[in-house]
Structure formats: C-alpha cells, structure tokens
Amino acid sequence: MLKRKRYLWKFVYVFVICFFCGQLWGKWRENIKQQGIDVHRKVAEAVFHIVLEQSTPIMAFMENAEIPDWTKVVWEQLNPALMCLKPEEVEKDWVQSKFIYEEMIAEPETEVFWEELQREEETQVMEELVTQEIEEEQTEQDFISAKEKSVSYTIEQLHDPTFLKETFYTVDPTTQISDAQLSYEKLVGYDASIEKRTDGKPQILIYHTHSQETYADSVAGDASTSVVGVGERLTELLRDKYGYTVLHHTGEYDKESRDYAYSYAAKGLQQVLEENPTIEVIIDLHRDAVKEETHLVTQLQGKNMAKFMFFNGMSYTNAVGELKSLPNPYIQENISFAFQLKLAAEEYYPGLTRKTYLKGYRYNMQYRSKSLLIEVGAQNNTVEEAMNAVDPLAHILSMVLSRKE
C-alpha cells in the first residue's frame, strides 16, 4: 500500500511538471507558427524529443509499468508535448503548420508588405540603372583624343609651296611668305619637341597680351569666363593630362591701352623669362574679333567647339621689306612650329582650325624659337564653345611637343 502511494505521488509530481512544460511548449510552438518559421520549429521539436525522452522519468514508467491503457490516453491528451512523440502526429502538425504559413502570407497585410518590398527592390534597381546611365553619359561626354588620322597629305603636296600656301595659310595683304620659308625640309624637318621636366620648373608659358578679351556670355569682372579662363583650362590639360610643367601668367597689359598692349606685354614677358629661364615654349592666347554674322564654330564628338587659329608675325611688310627695327631671329622656327600644329590639326581634327594667319610685324615672338599666338574663337562664341576647343588644342600641342607626329 505504501509503495503504491509513493508511485502515485511521483506520478502526480511528474504530471504537474509535464503539464506546465506542455503548455509552455504549446504556446511557444504557436508563436513559431504565427511567425511562419517552420524550419526552426522542426529543429526545435527534434531537440525537444531528445530532451523529453532523456529527462522525463514518467516516460520510462509508462513504458514499463503495468497501468491501464486509458491512463496513457488521458496523459497524452492532457500533455500536448507527448503528441510530438508520435510520428503520424508530427507529420500532421507539420502539414498543418505549412497550411497556416501559406494562409498567413496570403493575408492582405502580408501581401501589402511583399508588394512594398518588391517596389523597394525595383526602385533600388532603377536607381542603380540611372546612376549607371549617368556615369556612362559622363564618360561619353569626356573628350576622346583622336588616335588615327582622318586626313592624309601626300609627300608631293607637302613639297609644293603653292599647295601649302593655298591650303594652310591666309596671308595678310601687308606681308608675304617666300617659297623658301615653305620648304618641306624646313617645315617638317624642324624638331619642335621638348623633354618633360621632373624638377617642377616651367617649360611652357601661357600668357595674354589682351587679357580683357571676352566671349558672348562672359560674366563682367569674372576672368574665368574670359580668354584668361581658357588659358587656365589649357594650362590644366597640358599639366595634368599630358605631363608638362606649365606657367600661366595672368598679367594685364591691355587695360590702359589696347594699342600699346604688345609693348607693355614685352616688358612683362621679359621679366617672366628672366625669372624662369627653363621656359622653351611661349603661347600668347587670344580671342579674335570677326563680323557678327560669322560664327566660328564646328561640332566634334557631339560638342560645339569654337574654331581656333594659329598666327605668325613675319617681321616683314611689302612696303618696307624686312623690318630690321623689329628683328626676330626665330621667324623660320616660329613658322615651322605653327605649321606642324596646323598639319596635325588638319590630319586628326579636320575643320577644327582656321587657316594660319600671317601678318607683317613680330608680335613678341622673338624671345623663343617655339613662340606661338593662338586665337580661340571670337567675340560671338560662347565660353563653353571656347572651353570645349581647348581639349583638342591641348592634344595637338602634345603631339607636336612630344614628336609623336
């Protein structure tokens, strides 16, 4: 009798513990169902089986003790946790959980959630595509230096002074150029190349005799929108893209009087050269003046570009002859340097440059053999057109100065 009472108390004790464990397990499993985490639930059930079998003495008691079958049935119904021990119930519960999950994701609120998530993903994809298109568009807008010639001239043409004069030059009525100065050997044979410096000392000088020259939409008082701004753009390209050391001199020599600008500029130029004796190339950058109905513009790579022109002072007038009072020991070198630039421009960017202009005086070109005057656009070109033209201009200069052509 006493022994039976002990079994009964053990039974009650284990029953109470298992009952509460079963209730907790049921609530926890219901939460898992509501969250739709079927995989996690299945793993947890397997773990629970092992723990329940190993830690609950009543299981061994029910297997070995001689107790009525109705007691086992009652125990299983009162303790839902034991239902997990039956394979058929586990499978039934698994299928039921799957149906609950499918019903859950079919609810209106959940559909809205998935729709919103899909819209967010589509928006993110669209943003990435737009960003990629912008980057591709920016890449397309970047200037691409010409790699091959578009036009070629024969040796016979380049040896013909008449052909050269008609094709490459506009000769002012006040001066002339001789056949000897248009000799192929002198024009093409001249080595205009320079070695790139690594010591940081300037080798190219860009300055402006007429720094007050502006464009159609230049902002008054803003030098960056004038020919000085174009000079700064050329400086940056020659320095950063092509590796030359460049000095951009922004002295103003035409504020007081445009008529005496070259005289004033000569003094400033001499001082710059004394302070920087390593300078080999001098570029006087201008903006031309033309009739209002003339628009010096062409299109290259989808951009409007102001046409530019090389200019040579001949130190010779038809009325006087050689201007001994304005000597220039580098006339032939100046002519050859400008010709090589013009030839490269016509071969790689045909139609971008105007004919090289020849005039009687020397225009401060007597200080270096590689001295050059360039007219970028005119008064009715826009700042953007002038700036766009600087990209091919820098490439042309680099080709000649590096003797690549």
C-alpha positions in Angstrom: 0.0 0.0 0.0 2.8 2.4 0.9 4.6 1.6 -2.2 1.6 2.4 -4.4 1.2 5.8 -2.6 4.8 6.6 -3.5 4.2 5.8 -7.1 1.0 7.9 -7.1 2.8 10.9 -5.7 5.6 10.5 -8.2 3.0 10.3 -10.9 1.3 13.5 -9.7 4.5 15.3 -9.4 5.7 14.4 -12.8 2.3 15.0 -14.2 2.2 18.6 -12.9 5.7 19.3 -14.3 5.0 17.9 -17.7 1.6 19.6 -17.8 3.2 23.0 -17.4 6.1 22.1 -19.8 3.5 21.0 -22.3 1.6 24.3 -22.0 4.7 26.3 -22.4 5.7 24.2 -25.4 2.3 24.7 -27.0 2.4 28.5 -26.7 5.9 28.6 -28.0 5.1 26.5 -30.9 2.0 28.6 -31.7 4.2 31.7 -31.7 6.6 30.0 -34.1 3.6 29.2 -36.4 2.5 32.8 -36.4 5.9 33.9 -37.5 6.0 31.3 -40.2 9.3 29.9 -39.1 8.6 26.2 -39.9 12.2 25.1 -40.3 13.2 26.5 -36.9 10.1 24.8 -35.3 11.0 21.4 -36.7 14.6 21.6 -35.4 13.3 22.7 -32.0 10.8 19.8 -32.0 13.6 17.3 -32.7 15.7 18.7 -29.9 12.6 18.7 -27.5 12.0 15.0 -28.3 15.5 14.1 -27.2 15.4 16.2 -24.1 11.9 14.9 -23.1 12.9 11.3 -23.5 16.1 11.7 -21.5 14.8 13.9 -18.7 11.2 12.8 -18.0 11.0 9.7 -15.8 7.3 9.2 -16.5 8.2 8.1 -20.0 10.1 5.1 -18.8 7.4 4.5 -16.2 4.7 4.5 -18.8 6.6 2.1 -21.0 7.4 -0.5 -18.2 4.7 -0.1 -15.6 1.5 -2.1 -15.7 -1.0 0.7 -15.8 -4.3 0.8 -17.7 -4.3 2.0 -21.3 -6.9 4.6 -20.5 -4.3 6.3 -18.2 -1.9 6.6 -21.1 -4.6 8.1 -23.3 -5.6 10.6 -20.6 -2.0 11.5 -20.0 -1.3 12.1 -23.8 -4.4 14.3 -24.2 -3.6 16.3 -21.1 0.1 16.8 -22.1 0.2 18.1 -25.8 4.0 17.7 -25.7 3.7 13.9 -25.9 1.8 14.3 -29.2 5.2 15.2 -30.8 6.5 11.7 -29.9 4.1 10.2 -32.4 5.4 10.3 -36.0 2.0 10.5 -37.5 1.1 13.5 -35.3 4.3 15.2 -36.1 3.6 14.8 -39.8 0.1 16.1 -39.3 1.3 19.0 -37.3 4.0 19.8 -39.9 1.4 19.9 -42.8 -1.0 22.0 -40.6 1.8 24.4 -39.9 2.6 24.7 -43.6 -1.0 25.5 -44.4 -1.1 28.1 -41.6 2.1 29.7 -43.1 0.6 29.7 -46.6 -2.6 31.3 -45.3 -0.5 33.9 -43.4 1.4 35.0 -46.5 -1.9 35.3 -48.3 -3.4 37.7 -45.9 -3.9 41.3 -47.2 -1.5 42.9 -44.8 1.2 40.4 -45.7 0.5 41.0 -49.5 1.0 44.7 -49.0 4.3 44.0 -47.2 5.6 41.9 -50.1 4.3 44.4 -52.7 6.1 47.2 -50.8 9.3 45.1 -50.6 9.1 44.4 -54.3 8.6 48.1 -55.1 11.6 49.0 -52.9 13.7 46.4 -54.8 12.5 47.7 -58.2 13.2 51.3 -57.1 16.8 50.3 -56.0 17.4 48.6 -59.3 16.1 51.7 -61.2 18.3 53.9 -59.2 21.3 51.8 -59.9 20.4 51.8 -63.7 20.0 55.6 -63.6 23.4 56.0 -61.9 25.0 53.7 -64.4 23.4 55.7 -67.3 24.7 59.0 -65.8 28.2 57.6 -65.4 28.1 56.2 -69.0 26.8 59.6 -70.2 29.5 61.4 -68.4 32.1 59.0 -69.9 30.6 59.6 -73.4 30.8 63.4 -72.8 34.5 63.2 -71.9 36.7 64.3 -74.8 38.5 61.3 -76.5 41.7 62.2 -78.2 41.9 61.1 -81.9 44.1 58.0 -82.3 44.3 57.9 -86.1 44.4 60.4 -88.9 41.2 61.4 -90.6 43.1 63.1 -93.5 46.5 62.4 -95.0 48.6 64.6 -97.4 51.0 63.2 -99.9 54.6 64.0 -100.0 54.1 65.7 -103.3 51.5 68.0 -101.8 53.7 68.9 -98.8 56.6 69.7 -101.1 54.5 72.1 -103.2 54.7 75.7 -101.7 51.7 76.8 -103.8 49.6 74.0 -102.4 50.7 74.7 -98.8 50.1 78.5 -99.2 46.6 77.9 -100.6 45.7 75.1 -98.2 47.1 76.2 -94.9 47.6 79.9 -94.9 45.8 83.2 -95.0 48.4 85.9 -96.0 47.6 89.4 -94.9 47.9 91.9 -97.8 50.6 93.8 -95.9 53.1 90.9 -95.9 54.2 87.7 -97.8 55.9 84.4 -97.3 58.5 83.0 -99.6 58.8 79.6 -101.2 62.0 79.1 -99.2 60.2 79.6 -95.9 57.6 76.9 -97.1 60.3 74.3 -97.8 59.3 70.9 -96.7 62.6 70.2 -95.1 62.3 73.4 -93.0 58.7 73.0 -92.1 58.6 69.3 -91.3 62.3 68.7 -90.5 62.3 71.2 -87.6 62.3 69.3 -84.3 59.8 71.2 -82.1 59.8 68.5 -79.3 60.7 69.2 -75.7 61.6 66.8 -72.9 59.2 66.7 -70.0 60.7 68.0 -66.8 60.7 66.3 -63.4 62.0 69.2 -61.4 58.8 71.2 -61.5 60.4 74.1 -63.3 58.2 75.6 -66.1 58.9 74.7 -69.7 55.7 76.1 -71.3 54.5 79.7 -70.7 50.9 80.7 -71.4 50.1 84.4 -71.2 47.7 87.0 -72.7 48.6 90.2 -74.4 44.9 91.0 -74.5 43.6 89.6 -71.2 40.4 91.7 -71.4 39.0 89.7 -74.4 35.7 88.1 -73.5 33.1 85.9 -75.1 29.3 86.3 -75.9 28.2 85.1 -72.4 31.2 86.1 -70.3 30.5 87.5 -66.9 31.7 91.0 -66.4 34.6 91.0 -63.9 35.0 87.2 -63.9 38.3 86.4 -65.5 37.5 82.7 -65.5 34.9 83.3 -68.3 37.3 85.3 -70.4 40.3 84.3 -72.5 42.2 84.1 -69.3 39.9 81.3 -68.2 40.5 79.5 -71.5 44.3 79.8 -70.8 43.8 78.3 -67.3 41.9 75.4 -68.9 44.8 74.8 -71.4 47.3 75.0 -68.5 45.5 72.3 -66.6 45.2 69.9 -69.5 48.9 70.3 -70.6 50.0 69.8 -67.0 47.6 67.2 -65.6 46.7 65.2 -68.7 49.9 65.4 -70.8 52.6 65.9 -68.1 54.2 69.2 -69.0 55.2 71.8 -66.5 53.3 75.0 -67.4 53.3 78.5 -66.1 50.1 80.6 -66.7 51.0 84.2 -66.5 47.8 86.4 -66.0 49.4 89.8 -66.2 47.1 92.5 -67.6 48.6 94.6 -70.4 45.6 96.0 -72.3 43.6 97.7 -69.5 45.1 101.1 -70.0 45.5 101.0 -73.8 44.9 98.2 -76.2 47.0 99.9 -78.9 50.2 99.6 -76.8 49.4 96.2 -75.3 52.3 94.4 -77.1 54.8 96.9 -75.8 53.5 96.6 -72.3 53.4 92.8 -72.6 57.0 92.7 -73.9 58.3 94.1 -70.6 56.3 91.7 -68.5 57.3 88.8 -70.7 61.0 89.6 -70.4 60.7 89.6 -66.6 58.9 86.2 -66.6 61.6 84.7 -68.8 64.4 86.1 -66.7 62.8 84.5 -63.6 62.1 81.2 -65.4 64.9 80.5 -67.9 63.7 76.9 -68.4 60.8 78.1 -70.5 61.0 76.7 -74.0 57.5 77.3 -75.4 55.6 80.6 -75.3 51.9 80.7 -76.2 50.1 84.1 -76.4 46.5 83.1 -76.1 43.8 85.4 -77.7 40.2 85.6 -78.8 39.6 87.0 -82.3 37.1 89.6 -83.5 35.0 88.9 -86.6 31.8 90.1 -88.2 28.8 89.4 -86.1 27.2 87.2 -88.8 30.3 85.0 -88.7 30.2 82.2 -86.2 33.4 80.3 -85.8 32.0 77.0 -84.5 32.2 73.4 -85.5 31.0 70.1 -83.9 33.2 67.4 -82.6 32.2 64.4 -80.6 28.7 65.9 -80.2 30.0 69.2 -78.8 30.1 72.7 -80.2 33.6 73.9 -80.4 35.0 77.3 -81.3 37.4 77.2 -84.2 40.9 78.3 -83.4 43.6 79.8 -85.5 47.4 79.9 -85.3 49.1 83.2 -86.1 52.6 84.2 -87.2 54.3 87.5 -87.3 56.6 87.8 -90.3 58.7 90.9 -89.4 58.3 91.8 -93.0 56.0 94.2 -94.8 55.6 94.7 -98.5 56.0 98.4 -98.1 59.3 98.3 -96.2 60.6 94.8 -96.6 62.4 93.2 -93.7 61.7 95.1 -90.5 65.3 95.5 -89.2 64.0 97.7 -86.3 61.8 94.7 -85.2 64.1 91.8 -85.7 63.1 88.2 -85.0 65.9 85.6 -85.2 63.3 82.8 -84.9 61.0 83.6 -87.8 61.6 80.3 -89.6 61.3 78.2 -86.4 58.1 80.0 -85.4 56.7 79.3 -88.9 57.7 75.6 -88.7 56.3 75.2 -85.2 52.9 76.7 -86.2 52.9 74.6 -89.5 53.4 71.3 -87.6 50.5 72.2 -85.3 48.3 73.2 -88.2 49.1 70.0 -90.1 48.4 67.8 -87.1 45.1 69.6 -86.6 44.0 69.1 -90.2 45.0 65.4 -90.1 43.4 64.5 -86.8 40.6 67.1 -86.4 39.8 68.4 -89.9 37.7 71.5 -90.0 38.5 72.5 -86.4 41.1 75.1 -87.2 41.1 78.1 -89.5 44.0 78.8 -91.9 47.1 80.1 -90.2 47.2 83.9 -90.4 50.4 85.7 -91.5 50.9 89.3 -90.7 53.8 91.8 -91.0 55.0 92.5 -87.5 56.7 90.3 -84.9 54.1 90.2 -82.0 56.7 89.4 -79.3 57.7 86.1 -80.9 61.4 86.9 -80.9 62.1 85.5 -77.4 61.9 81.8 -78.1 62.1 79.6 -81.2 58.8 77.9 -80.2 56.7 81.0 -79.9 53.1 80.9 -80.9 50.0 83.1 -81.0 46.6 81.4 -80.9 43.2 82.9 -81.5 40.5 80.7 -79.8 37.1 81.6 -81.2 35.7 85.1 -81.4 33.5 87.6 -79.6 30.3 85.9 -80.6 31.4 82.4 -79.4 30.2 81.2 -76.0 32.5 80.4 -73.2 31.5 76.8 -73.4 32.4 76.6 -77.1 35.8 78.1 -76.3 36.4 75.8 -73.4 35.4 72.7 -75.5 38.0 73.6 -78.1 40.8 73.5 -75.6 40.7 69.7 -75.4 41.8 69.0 -79.0 44.1 72.0 -78.9 46.0 70.5 -75.9 46.2 67.2 -77.7 47.6 68.8 -80.9 50.2 70.7 -78.8 51.2 67.5 -77.0 51.6 65.5 -80.3 54.0 68.1 -81.7 55.9 68.8 -78.5 56.4 65.0 -77.9 57.3 64.5 -81.6 54.7 61.7 -81.9 53.8 63.0 -85.3 
